[in-house]
Every structure is written in structure tokens, then in C-alpha cells.
Amino acid sequence: MASSMLIGILITFLVIVLVLYLVGRLPIDGRTKQVVQIIVIIIGIVSLLKYLAVF
């Protein structure tokens, strides 16, 4: 049980990092890029909190 939760957390973290990297590579305006990065971080934090059974 604990190992599957740890794997889920690790995969979620890696997906967040990958999406943030890809957003950083997009040729869009700096302000828009910041907004997208904040949205990705918020979604990632909520997803990680679900794995930790906070929600």
C-alpha cells in the first residue's frame, strides 16, 4: 500500500516537472507563461494532496 502511494506521488511530481519544463519552452508571452505555470503548480499540489488523503 505504501509503495503504491509513493510511486503515485513520484509519478505525479515527475509529470508536474515535465509540464513546467514544456511550458517554459513554449514561445508565448512572459506574463501568459507565468499564469500557466501557476495553474500547473496549483493543479499539481492538489493532485499530490489527494495522494496524501488530505482531500
VONUDO-555021 format. One record per residue: residue number from 1; x, y, z of N, C-alpha, C, O, CB in turn; residue in three letters. Coordinates in steps of 0.1 Angstrom, whole numbers, always signed. Each point is the difference from the previous one (the first is absolute). Glycine has a CB too. Layout:
# residues N
<pt><k>NUM</k><n_c1>X</n_c1><n_c2>Y</n_c2><n_c3>Z</n_c3><ca_c1>X</ca_c1><ca_c2>Y</ca_c2><ca_c3>Z</ca_c3><c_c1>X</c_c1><c_c2>Y</c_c2><c_c3>Z</c_c3><o_c1>X</o_c1><o_c2>Y</o_c2><o_c3>Z</o_c3><cb_c1>X</cb_c1><cb_c2>Y</cb_c2><cb_c3>Z</cb_c3><r>Ala</r></pt>
...
//
This chain:
# residues 55
<pt><k>1</k><n_c1>+8</n_c1><n_c2>-12</n_c2><n_c3>+0</n_c3><ca_c1>-8</ca_c1><ca_c2>+12</ca_c2><ca_c3>+0</ca_c3><c_c1>+9</c_c1><c_c2>+13</c_c2><c_c3>+0</c_c3><o_c1>-3</o_c1><o_c2>+9</o_c2><o_c3>-8</o_c3><cb_c1>-15</cb_c1><cb_c2>-22</cb_c2><cb_c3>+20</cb_c3><r>Met</r></pt>
<pt><k>2</k><n_c1>+28</n_c1><n_c2>+13</n_c2><n_c3>-3</n_c3><ca_c1>+8</ca_c1><ca_c2>+12</ca_c2><ca_c3>+1</ca_c3><c_c1>+9</c_c1><c_c2>+2</c_c2><c_c3>-13</c_c3><o_c1>+2</o_c1><o_c2>+11</o_c2><o_c3>-4</o_c3><cb_c1>-2</cb_c1><cb_c2>-14</cb_c2><cb_c3>+29</cb_c3><r>Ala</r></pt>
<pt><k>3</k><n_c1>+4</n_c1><n_c2>-9</n_c2><n_c3>-31</n_c3><ca_c1>+9</ca_c1><ca_c2>+1</ca_c2><ca_c3>-12</ca_c3><c_c1>-8</c_c1><c_c2>+5</c_c2><c_c3>-12</c_c3><o_c1>+5</o_c1><o_c2>+8</o_c2><o_c3>-8</o_c3><cb_c1>+9</cb_c1><cb_c2>-26</cb_c2><cb_c3>+17</cb_c3><r>Ser</r></pt>
<pt><k>4</k><n_c1>-27</n_c1><n_c2>+15</n_c2><n_c3>-10</n_c3><ca_c1>-8</ca_c1><ca_c2>+5</ca_c2><ca_c3>-11</ca_c3><c_c1>-3</c_c1><c_c2>+14</c_c2><c_c3>+2</c_c3><o_c1>-1</o_c1><o_c2>+8</o_c2><o_c3>-10</o_c3><cb_c1>-9</cb_c1><cb_c2>-30</cb_c2><cb_c3>+7</cb_c3><r>Ser</r></pt>
<pt><k>5</k><n_c1>+8</n_c1><n_c2>+27</n_c2><n_c3>+15</n_c3><ca_c1>-2</ca_c1><ca_c2>+14</ca_c2><ca_c3>+3</ca_c3><c_c1>+13</c_c1><c_c2>+8</c_c2><c_c3>-4</c_c3><o_c1>-1</o_c1><o_c2>+11</o_c2><o_c3>-6</o_c3><cb_c1>-16</cb_c1><cb_c2>-17</cb_c2><cb_c3>+24</cb_c3><r>Met</r></pt>
<pt><k>6</k><n_c1>+28</n_c1><n_c2>+1</n_c2><n_c3>-14</n_c3><ca_c1>+13</ca_c1><ca_c2>+6</ca_c2><ca_c3>-3</ca_c3><c_c1>+2</c_c1><c_c2>+1</c_c2><c_c3>-15</c_c3><o_c1>+5</o_c1><o_c2>+10</o_c2><o_c3>-5</o_c3><cb_c1>+4</cb_c1><cb_c2>-18</cb_c2><cb_c3>+27</cb_c3><r>Leu</r></pt>
<pt><k>7</k><n_c1>-12</n_c1><n_c2>-2</n_c2><n_c3>-29</n_c3><ca_c1>+2</ca_c1><ca_c2>+0</ca_c2><ca_c3>-15</ca_c3><c_c1>-10</c_c1><c_c2>+10</c_c2><c_c3>-6</c_c3><o_c1>+4</o_c1><o_c2>+7</o_c2><o_c3>-9</o_c3><cb_c1>+3</cb_c1><cb_c2>-32</cb_c2><cb_c3>+10</cb_c3><r>Ile</r></pt>
<pt><k>8</k><n_c1>-19</n_c1><n_c2>+26</n_c2><n_c3>+4</n_c3><ca_c1>-9</ca_c1><ca_c2>+9</ca_c2><ca_c3>-5</ca_c3><c_c1>+4</c_c1><c_c2>+15</c_c2><c_c3>+2</c_c3><o_c1>-1</o_c1><o_c2>+8</o_c2><o_c3>-9</o_c3><cb_c1>-17</cb_c1><cb_c2>-25</cb_c2><cb_c3>+13</cb_c3><r>Gly</r></pt>
<pt><k>9</k><n_c1>+24</n_c1><n_c2>+19</n_c2><n_c3>+8</n_c3><ca_c1>+5</ca_c1><ca_c2>+14</ca_c2><ca_c3>+3</ca_c3><c_c1>+12</c_c1><c_c2>+3</c_c2><c_c3>-9</c_c3><o_c1>+1</o_c1><o_c2>+11</o_c2><o_c3>-5</o_c3><cb_c1>-9</cb_c1><cb_c2>-14</cb_c2><cb_c3>+29</cb_c3><r>Ile</r></pt>
<pt><k>10</k><n_c1>+16</n_c1><n_c2>-7</n_c2><n_c3>-26</n_c3><ca_c1>+12</ca_c1><ca_c2>+2</ca_c2><ca_c3>-8</ca_c3><c_c1>-4</c_c1><c_c2>+3</c_c2><c_c3>-15</c_c3><o_c1>+6</o_c1><o_c2>+9</o_c2><o_c3>-6</o_c3><cb_c1>+8</cb_c1><cb_c2>-24</cb_c2><cb_c3>+21</cb_c3><r>Leu</r></pt>
<pt><k>11</k><n_c1>-23</n_c1><n_c2>+7</n_c2><n_c3>-20</n_c3><ca_c1>-5</ca_c1><ca_c2>+2</ca_c2><ca_c3>-14</ca_c3><c_c1>-6</c_c1><c_c2>+14</c_c2><c_c3>-1</c_c3><o_c1>+2</o_c1><o_c2>+7</o_c2><o_c3>-10</o_c3><cb_c1>-5</cb_c1><cb_c2>-32</cb_c2><cb_c3>+7</cb_c3><r>Ile</r></pt>
<pt><k>12</k><n_c1>-6</n_c1><n_c2>+29</n_c2><n_c3>+12</n_c3><ca_c1>-6</ca_c1><ca_c2>+13</ca_c2><ca_c3>+0</ca_c3><c_c1>+10</c_c1><c_c2>+11</c_c2><c_c3>+0</c_c3><o_c1>-1</o_c1><o_c2>+10</o_c2><o_c3>-7</o_c3><cb_c1>-19</cb_c1><cb_c2>-20</cb_c2><cb_c3>+19</cb_c3><r>Thr</r></pt>
<pt><k>13</k><n_c1>+30</n_c1><n_c2>+9</n_c2><n_c3>-3</n_c3><ca_c1>+11</ca_c1><ca_c2>+10</ca_c2><ca_c3>+0</ca_c3><c_c1>+7</c_c1><c_c2>+1</c_c2><c_c3>-13</c_c3><o_c1>+3</o_c1><o_c2>+11</o_c2><o_c3>-4</o_c3><cb_c1>-1</cb_c1><cb_c2>-15</cb_c2><cb_c3>+29</cb_c3><r>Phe</r></pt>
<pt><k>14</k><n_c1>+1</n_c1><n_c2>-7</n_c2><n_c3>-31</n_c3><ca_c1>+8</ca_c1><ca_c2>+0</ca_c2><ca_c3>-13</ca_c3><c_c1>-9</c_c1><c_c2>+6</c_c2><c_c3>-11</c_c3><o_c1>+6</o_c1><o_c2>+7</o_c2><o_c3>-8</o_c3><cb_c1>+7</cb_c1><cb_c2>-27</cb_c2><cb_c3>+16</cb_c3><r>Leu</r></pt>
<pt><k>15</k><n_c1>-26</n_c1><n_c2>+17</n_c2><n_c3>-8</n_c3><ca_c1>-9</ca_c1><ca_c2>+6</ca_c2><ca_c3>-10</ca_c3><c_c1>+0</c_c1><c_c2>+15</c_c2><c_c3>+2</c_c3><o_c1>+0</o_c1><o_c2>+8</o_c2><o_c3>-10</o_c3><cb_c1>-14</cb_c1><cb_c2>-29</cb_c2><cb_c3>+9</cb_c3><r>Val</r></pt>
<pt><k>16</k><n_c1>+13</n_c1><n_c2>+26</n_c2><n_c3>+13</n_c3><ca_c1>+0</ca_c1><ca_c2>+14</ca_c2><ca_c3>+3</ca_c3><c_c1>+12</c_c1><c_c2>+7</c_c2><c_c3>-5</c_c3><o_c1>+0</o_c1><o_c2>+10</o_c2><o_c3>-7</o_c3><cb_c1>-14</cb_c1><cb_c2>-14</cb_c2><cb_c3>+27</cb_c3><r>Ile</r></pt>
<pt><k>17</k><n_c1>+26</n_c1><n_c2>-2</n_c2><n_c3>-17</n_c3><ca_c1>+13</ca_c1><ca_c2>+6</ca_c2><ca_c3>-5</ca_c3><c_c1>+0</c_c1><c_c2>+0</c_c2><c_c3>-15</c_c3><o_c1>+5</o_c1><o_c2>+9</o_c2><o_c3>-6</o_c3><cb_c1>+6</cb_c1><cb_c2>-17</cb_c2><cb_c3>+27</cb_c3><r>Val</r></pt>
<pt><k>18</k><n_c1>-15</n_c1><n_c2>-3</n_c2><n_c3>-27</n_c3><ca_c1>+0</ca_c1><ca_c2>-1</ca_c2><ca_c3>-15</ca_c3><c_c1>-9</c_c1><c_c2>+11</c_c2><c_c3>-6</c_c3><o_c1>+4</o_c1><o_c2>+6</o_c2><o_c3>-10</o_c3><cb_c1>+1</cb_c1><cb_c2>-31</cb_c2><cb_c3>+11</cb_c3><r>Leu</r></pt>
<pt><k>19</k><n_c1>-17</n_c1><n_c2>+26</n_c2><n_c3>+4</n_c3><ca_c1>-9</ca_c1><ca_c2>+11</ca_c2><ca_c3>-5</ca_c3><c_c1>+6</c_c1><c_c2>+14</c_c2><c_c3>+2</c_c3><o_c1>-1</o_c1><o_c2>+8</o_c2><o_c3>-9</o_c3><cb_c1>-19</cb_c1><cb_c2>-24</cb_c2><cb_c3>+13</cb_c3><r>Val</r></pt>
<pt><k>20</k><n_c1>+26</n_c1><n_c2>+18</n_c2><n_c3>+7</n_c3><ca_c1>+6</ca_c1><ca_c2>+13</ca_c2><ca_c3>+2</ca_c3><c_c1>+11</c_c1><c_c2>+3</c_c2><c_c3>-9</c_c3><o_c1>+2</o_c1><o_c2>+11</o_c2><o_c3>-5</o_c3><cb_c1>-9</cb_c1><cb_c2>-12</cb_c2><cb_c3>+29</cb_c3><r>Leu</r></pt>
<pt><k>21</k><n_c1>+15</n_c1><n_c2>-9</n_c2><n_c3>-27</n_c3><ca_c1>+11</ca_c1><ca_c2>+1</ca_c2><ca_c3>-10</ca_c3><c_c1>-5</c_c1><c_c2>+3</c_c2><c_c3>-14</c_c3><o_c1>+5</o_c1><o_c2>+9</o_c2><o_c3>-7</o_c3><cb_c1>+8</cb_c1><cb_c2>-25</cb_c2><cb_c3>+21</cb_c3><r>Tyr</r></pt>
<pt><k>22</k><n_c1>-24</n_c1><n_c2>+9</n_c2><n_c3>-18</n_c3><ca_c1>-6</ca_c1><ca_c2>+2</ca_c2><ca_c3>-13</ca_c3><c_c1>-6</c_c1><c_c2>+13</c_c2><c_c3>-1</c_c3><o_c1>+1</o_c1><o_c2>+7</o_c2><o_c3>-11</o_c3><cb_c1>-5</cb_c1><cb_c2>-31</cb_c2><cb_c3>+9</cb_c3><r>Leu</r></pt>
<pt><k>23</k><n_c1>-2</n_c1><n_c2>+29</n_c2><n_c3>+13</n_c3><ca_c1>-6</ca_c1><ca_c2>+14</ca_c2><ca_c3>-1</ca_c3><c_c1>+11</c_c1><c_c2>+10</c_c2><c_c3>-1</c_c3><o_c1>-2</o_c1><o_c2>+10</o_c2><o_c3>-7</o_c3><cb_c1>-18</cb_c1><cb_c2>-18</cb_c2><cb_c3>+21</cb_c3><r>Val</r></pt>
<pt><k>24</k><n_c1>+31</n_c1><n_c2>+6</n_c2><n_c3>-7</n_c3><ca_c1>+11</ca_c1><ca_c2>+9</ca_c2><ca_c3>-2</ca_c3><c_c1>+6</c_c1><c_c2>+1</c_c2><c_c3>-14</c_c3><o_c1>+6</o_c1><o_c2>+10</o_c2><o_c3>-3</o_c3><cb_c1>-1</cb_c1><cb_c2>-15</cb_c2><cb_c3>+27</cb_c3><r>Gly</r></pt>
<pt><k>25</k><n_c1>-7</n_c1><n_c2>-6</n_c2><n_c3>-31</n_c3><ca_c1>+6</ca_c1><ca_c2>-1</ca_c2><ca_c3>-14</ca_c3><c_c1>-10</c_c1><c_c2>+7</c_c2><c_c3>-10</c_c3><o_c1>+4</o_c1><o_c2>+2</o_c2><o_c3>-12</o_c3><cb_c1>+9</cb_c1><cb_c2>-23</cb_c2><cb_c3>+18</cb_c3><r>Arg</r></pt>
<pt><k>26</k><n_c1>-25</n_c1><n_c2>+23</n_c2><n_c3>-2</n_c3><ca_c1>-10</ca_c1><ca_c2>+6</ca_c2><ca_c3>-10</ca_c3><c_c1>+3</c_c1><c_c2>+14</c_c2><c_c3>-3</c_c3><o_c1>+5</o_c1><o_c2>+8</o_c2><o_c3>+8</o_c3><cb_c1>-22</cb_c1><cb_c2>-23</cb_c2><cb_c3>+1</cb_c3><r>Leu</r></pt>
<pt><k>27</k><n_c1>+16</n_c1><n_c2>+19</n_c2><n_c3>-22</n_c3><ca_c1>+2</ca_c1><ca_c2>+14</ca_c2><ca_c3>-4</ca_c3><c_c1>-12</c_c1><c_c2>+9</c_c2><c_c3>+2</c_c3><o_c1>-6</o_c1><o_c2>+4</o_c2><o_c3>-10</o_c3><cb_c1>+22</cb_c1><cb_c2>-13</cb_c2><cb_c3>-7</cb_c3><r>Pro</r></pt>
<pt><k>28</k><n_c1>-19</n_c1><n_c2>+11</n_c2><n_c3>+30</n_c3><ca_c1>-11</ca_c1><ca_c2>+9</ca_c2><ca_c3>+3</ca_c3><c_c1>+5</c_c1><c_c2>+11</c_c2><c_c3>+9</c_c3><o_c1>+11</o_c1><o_c2>+0</o_c2><o_c3>+4</o_c3><cb_c1>-28</cb_c1><cb_c2>-19</cb_c2><cb_c3>-6</cb_c3><r>Ile</r></pt>
<pt><k>29</k><n_c1>+8</n_c1><n_c2>+29</n_c2><n_c3>+4</n_c3><ca_c1>+3</ca_c1><ca_c2>+12</ca_c2><ca_c3>+8</ca_c3><c_c1>+4</c_c1><c_c2>-4</c_c2><c_c3>+14</c_c3><o_c1>-5</o_c1><o_c2>-10</o_c2><o_c3>+5</o_c3><cb_c1>-11</cb_c1><cb_c2>+23</cb_c2><cb_c3>-19</cb_c3><r>Asp</r></pt>
<pt><k>30</k><n_c1>+25</n_c1><n_c2>-6</n_c2><n_c3>+20</n_c3><ca_c1>+4</ca_c1><ca_c2>-3</ca_c2><ca_c3>+13</ca_c3><c_c1>-11</c_c1><c_c2>+0</c_c2><c_c3>+11</c_c3><o_c1>+0</o_c1><o_c2>-8</o_c2><o_c3>+9</o_c3><cb_c1>+22</cb_c1><cb_c2>+18</cb_c2><cb_c3>-16</cb_c3><r>Gly</r></pt>
<pt><k>31</k><n_c1>-31</n_c1><n_c2>+0</n_c2><n_c3>+6</n_c3><ca_c1>-11</ca_c1><ca_c2>+0</ca_c2><ca_c3>+10</ca_c3><c_c1>-9</c_c1><c_c2>-12</c_c2><c_c3>-1</c_c3><o_c1>-4</o_c1><o_c2>-6</o_c2><o_c3>+10</o_c3><cb_c1>+5</cb_c1><cb_c2>+31</cb_c2><cb_c3>-11</cb_c3><r>Arg</r></pt>
<pt><k>32</k><n_c1>-4</n_c1><n_c2>-29</n_c2><n_c3>-12</n_c3><ca_c1>-8</ca_c1><ca_c2>-12</ca_c2><ca_c3>-2</ca_c3><c_c1>+7</c_c1><c_c2>-12</c_c2><c_c3>+5</c_c3><o_c1>-7</o_c1><o_c2>-9</o_c2><o_c3>+5</o_c3><cb_c1>-4</cb_c1><cb_c2>+20</cb_c2><cb_c3>-25</cb_c3><r>Thr</r></pt>
<pt><k>33</k><n_c1>+24</n_c1><n_c2>-12</n_c2><n_c3>+18</n_c3><ca_c1>+7</ca_c1><ca_c2>-11</ca_c2><ca_c3>+4</ca_c3><c_c1>+0</c_c1><c_c2>-2</c_c2><c_c3>+15</c_c3><o_c1>-1</o_c1><o_c2>-11</o_c2><o_c3>+6</o_c3><cb_c1>+16</cb_c1><cb_c2>+14</cb_c2><cb_c3>-26</cb_c3><r>Lys</r></pt>
<pt><k>34</k><n_c1>-14</n_c1><n_c2>+9</n_c2><n_c3>+27</n_c3><ca_c1>-1</ca_c1><ca_c2>-1</ca_c2><ca_c3>+15</ca_c3><c_c1>-13</c_c1><c_c2>-4</c_c2><c_c3>+5</c_c3><o_c1>-1</o_c1><o_c2>-8</o_c2><o_c3>+9</o_c3><cb_c1>+17</cb_c1><cb_c2>+26</cb_c2><cb_c3>-8</cb_c3><r>Gln</r></pt>
<pt><k>35</k><n_c1>-27</n_c1><n_c2>-14</n_c2><n_c3>-8</n_c3><ca_c1>-13</ca_c1><ca_c2>-4</ca_c2><ca_c3>+4</ca_c3><c_c1>-2</c_c1><c_c2>-15</c_c2><c_c3>-2</c_c3><o_c1>-5</o_c1><o_c2>-7</o_c2><o_c3>+9</o_c3><cb_c1>-4</cb_c1><cb_c2>+30</cb_c2><cb_c3>-15</cb_c3><r>Val</r></pt>
<pt><k>36</k><n_c1>+14</n_c1><n_c2>-28</n_c2><n_c3>-5</n_c3><ca_c1>-2</ca_c1><ca_c2>-15</ca_c2><ca_c3>-3</ca_c3><c_c1>+9</c_c1><c_c2>-8</c_c2><c_c3>+10</c_c3><o_c1>-5</o_c1><o_c2>-10</o_c2><o_c3>+5</o_c3><cb_c1>+1</cb_c1><cb_c2>+15</cb_c2><cb_c3>-29</cb_c3><r>Val</r></pt>
<pt><k>37</k><n_c1>+16</n_c1><n_c2>+0</n_c2><n_c3>+28</n_c3><ca_c1>+8</ca_c1><ca_c2>-7</ca_c2><ca_c3>+10</ca_c3><c_c1>-7</c_c1><c_c2>+0</c_c2><c_c3>+13</c_c3><o_c1>+1</o_c1><o_c2>-10</o_c2><o_c3>+7</o_c3><cb_c1>+20</cb_c1><cb_c2>+17</cb_c2><cb_c3>-19</cb_c3><r>Gln</r></pt>
<pt><k>38</k><n_c1>-27</n_c1><n_c2>+4</n_c2><n_c3>+16</n_c3><ca_c1>-7</ca_c1><ca_c2>+0</ca_c2><ca_c3>+13</ca_c3><c_c1>-12</c_c1><c_c2>-9</c_c2><c_c3>+0</c_c3><o_c1>-2</o_c1><o_c2>-7</o_c2><o_c3>+10</o_c3><cb_c1>+9</cb_c1><cb_c2>+31</cb_c2><cb_c3>-7</cb_c3><r>Ile</r></pt>
<pt><k>39</k><n_c1>-14</n_c1><n_c2>-25</n_c2><n_c3>-14</n_c3><ca_c1>-11</ca_c1><ca_c2>-9</ca_c2><ca_c3>-1</ca_c3><c_c1>+4</c_c1><c_c2>-15</c_c2><c_c3>+1</c_c3><o_c1>-6</o_c1><o_c2>-8</o_c2><o_c3>+7</o_c3><cb_c1>-6</cb_c1><cb_c2>+25</cb_c2><cb_c3>-21</cb_c3><r>Ile</r></pt>
<pt><k>40</k><n_c1>+23</n_c1><n_c2>-20</n_c2><n_c3>+7</n_c3><ca_c1>+6</ca_c1><ca_c2>-14</ca_c2><ca_c3>+1</ca_c3><c_c1>+5</c_c1><c_c2>-3</c_c2><c_c3>+14</c_c3><o_c1>-3</o_c1><o_c2>-11</o_c2><o_c3>+5</o_c3><cb_c1>+10</cb_c1><cb_c2>+13</cb_c2><cb_c3>-29</cb_c3><r>Val</r></pt>
<pt><k>41</k><n_c1>-1</n_c1><n_c2>+7</n_c2><n_c3>+31</n_c3><ca_c1>+4</ca_c1><ca_c2>-2</ca_c2><ca_c3>+13</ca_c3><c_c1>-11</c_c1><c_c2>-2</c_c2><c_c3>+10</c_c3><o_c1>+0</o_c1><o_c2>-9</o_c2><o_c3>+8</o_c3><cb_c1>+20</cb_c1><cb_c2>+23</cb_c2><cb_c3>-12</cb_c3><r>Ile</r></pt>
<pt><k>42</k><n_c1>-31</n_c1><n_c2>-7</n_c2><n_c3>+2</n_c3><ca_c1>-12</ca_c1><ca_c2>-1</ca_c2><ca_c3>+9</ca_c3><c_c1>-6</c_c1><c_c2>-14</c_c2><c_c3>-2</c_c3><o_c1>-4</o_c1><o_c2>-7</o_c2><o_c3>+9</o_c3><cb_c1>+0</cb_c1><cb_c2>+32</cb_c2><cb_c3>-9</cb_c3><r>Ile</r></pt>
<pt><k>43</k><n_c1>+2</n_c1><n_c2>-28</n_c2><n_c3>-13</n_c3><ca_c1>-6</ca_c1><ca_c2>-14</ca_c2><ca_c3>-3</ca_c3><c_c1>+9</c_c1><c_c2>-11</c_c2><c_c3>+5</c_c3><o_c1>-5</o_c1><o_c2>-10</o_c2><o_c3>+5</o_c3><cb_c1>-5</cb_c1><cb_c2>+20</cb_c2><cb_c3>-26</cb_c3><r>Ile</r></pt>
<pt><k>44</k><n_c1>+23</n_c1><n_c2>-8</n_c2><n_c3>+20</n_c3><ca_c1>+10</ca_c1><ca_c2>-10</ca_c2><ca_c3>+5</ca_c3><c_c1>-1</c_c1><c_c2>-2</c_c2><c_c3>+15</c_c3><o_c1>+0</o_c1><o_c2>-11</o_c2><o_c3>+5</o_c3><cb_c1>+15</cb_c1><cb_c2>+16</cb_c2><cb_c3>-24</cb_c3><r>Gly</r></pt>
<pt><k>45</k><n_c1>-16</n_c1><n_c2>+6</n_c2><n_c3>+26</n_c3><ca_c1>-1</ca_c1><ca_c2>+0</ca_c2><ca_c3>+15</ca_c3><c_c1>-13</c_c1><c_c2>-7</c_c2><c_c3>+4</c_c3><o_c1>+0</o_c1><o_c2>-8</o_c2><o_c3>+9</o_c3><cb_c1>+14</cb_c1><cb_c2>+29</cb_c2><cb_c3>-7</cb_c3><r>Ile</r></pt>
<pt><k>46</k><n_c1>-25</n_c1><n_c2>-18</n_c2><n_c3>-8</n_c3><ca_c1>-13</ca_c1><ca_c2>-6</ca_c2><ca_c3>+3</ca_c3><c_c1>+1</c_c1><c_c2>-15</c_c2><c_c3>-3</c_c3><o_c1>-5</o_c1><o_c2>-8</o_c2><o_c3>+8</o_c3><cb_c1>-7</cb_c1><cb_c2>+29</cb_c2><cb_c3>-13</cb_c3><r>Val</r></pt>
<pt><k>47</k><n_c1>+18</n_c1><n_c2>-25</n_c2><n_c3>-6</n_c3><ca_c1>+2</ca_c1><ca_c2>-14</ca_c2><ca_c3>-3</ca_c3><c_c1>+8</c_c1><c_c2>-7</c_c2><c_c3>+10</c_c3><o_c1>-3</o_c1><o_c2>-11</o_c2><o_c3>+4</o_c3><cb_c1>+1</cb_c1><cb_c2>+16</cb_c2><cb_c3>-28</cb_c3><r>Ser</r></pt>
<pt><k>48</k><n_c1>+13</n_c1><n_c2>+1</n_c2><n_c3>+29</n_c3><ca_c1>+9</ca_c1><ca_c2>-6</ca_c2><ca_c3>+10</ca_c3><c_c1>-8</c_c1><c_c2>-1</c_c2><c_c3>+13</c_c3><o_c1>+2</o_c1><o_c2>-10</o_c2><o_c3>+7</o_c3><cb_c1>+19</cb_c1><cb_c2>+19</cb_c2><cb_c3>-18</cb_c3><r>Leu</r></pt>
<pt><k>49</k><n_c1>-29</n_c1><n_c2>+1</n_c2><n_c3>+14</n_c3><ca_c1>-7</ca_c1><ca_c2>-1</ca_c2><ca_c3>+13</ca_c3><c_c1>-11</c_c1><c_c2>-11</c_c2><c_c3>-1</c_c3><o_c1>-3</o_c1><o_c2>-6</o_c2><o_c3>+11</o_c3><cb_c1>+7</cb_c1><cb_c2>+30</cb_c2><cb_c3>-7</cb_c3><r>Leu</r></pt>
<pt><k>50</k><n_c1>-9</n_c1><n_c2>-27</n_c2><n_c3>-15</n_c3><ca_c1>-9</ca_c1><ca_c2>-11</ca_c2><ca_c3>-2</ca_c3><c_c1>+6</c_c1><c_c2>-13</c_c2><c_c3>+3</c_c3><o_c1>-5</o_c1><o_c2>-9</o_c2><o_c3>+7</o_c3><cb_c1>-8</cb_c1><cb_c2>+22</cb_c2><cb_c3>-24</cb_c3><r>Lys</r></pt>
<pt><k>51</k><n_c1>+26</n_c1><n_c2>-15</n_c2><n_c3>+13</n_c3><ca_c1>+8</ca_c1><ca_c2>-12</ca_c2><ca_c3>+3</ca_c3><c_c1>+2</c_c1><c_c2>-1</c_c2><c_c3>+14</c_c3><o_c1>+1</o_c1><o_c2>-11</o_c2><o_c3>+6</o_c3><cb_c1>+10</cb_c1><cb_c2>+12</cb_c2><cb_c3>-28</cb_c3><r>Tyr</r></pt>
<pt><k>52</k><n_c1>-9</n_c1><n_c2>+10</n_c2><n_c3>+29</n_c3><ca_c1>+2</ca_c1><ca_c2>-1</ca_c2><ca_c3>+15</ca_c3><c_c1>-12</c_c1><c_c2>+0</c_c2><c_c3>+8</c_c3><o_c1>+0</o_c1><o_c2>+0</o_c2><o_c3>+12</o_c3><cb_c1>+21</cb_c1><cb_c2>+12</cb_c2><cb_c3>-16</cb_c3><r>Leu</r></pt>
<pt><k>53</k><n_c1>-33</n_c1><n_c2>-14</n_c2><n_c3>-3</n_c3><ca_c1>-13</ca_c1><ca_c2>-1</ca_c2><ca_c3>+6</ca_c3><c_c1>-4</c_c1><c_c2>+12</c_c2><c_c3>+9</c_c3><o_c1>-6</o_c1><o_c2>-2</o_c2><o_c3>+10</o_c3><cb_c1>+10</cb_c1><cb_c2>-23</cb_c2><cb_c3>-10</cb_c3><r>Ala</r></pt>
<pt><k>54</k><n_c1>+0</n_c1><n_c2>+36</n_c2><n_c3>-5</n_c3><ca_c1>-4</ca_c1><ca_c2>+13</ca_c2><ca_c3>+7</ca_c3><c_c1>-14</c_c1><c_c2>+3</c_c2><c_c3>-4</c_c3><o_c1>-8</o_c1><o_c2>+5</o_c2><o_c3>+8</o_c3><cb_c1>+32</cb_c1><cb_c2>+3</cb_c2><cb_c3>-7</cb_c3><r>Val</r></pt>
<pt><k>55</k><n_c1>-27</n_c1><n_c2>-10</n_c2><n_c3>-14</n_c3><ca_c1>-14</ca_c1><ca_c2>+3</ca_c2><ca_c3>-5</ca_c3><c_c1>-8</c_c1><c_c2>-13</c_c2><c_c3>-1</c_c3><o_c1>-12</o_c1><o_c2>+0</o_c2><o_c3>-4</o_c3><cb_c1>+21</cb_c1><cb_c2>+19</cb_c2><cb_c3>-9</cb_c3><r>Phe</r></pt>
//
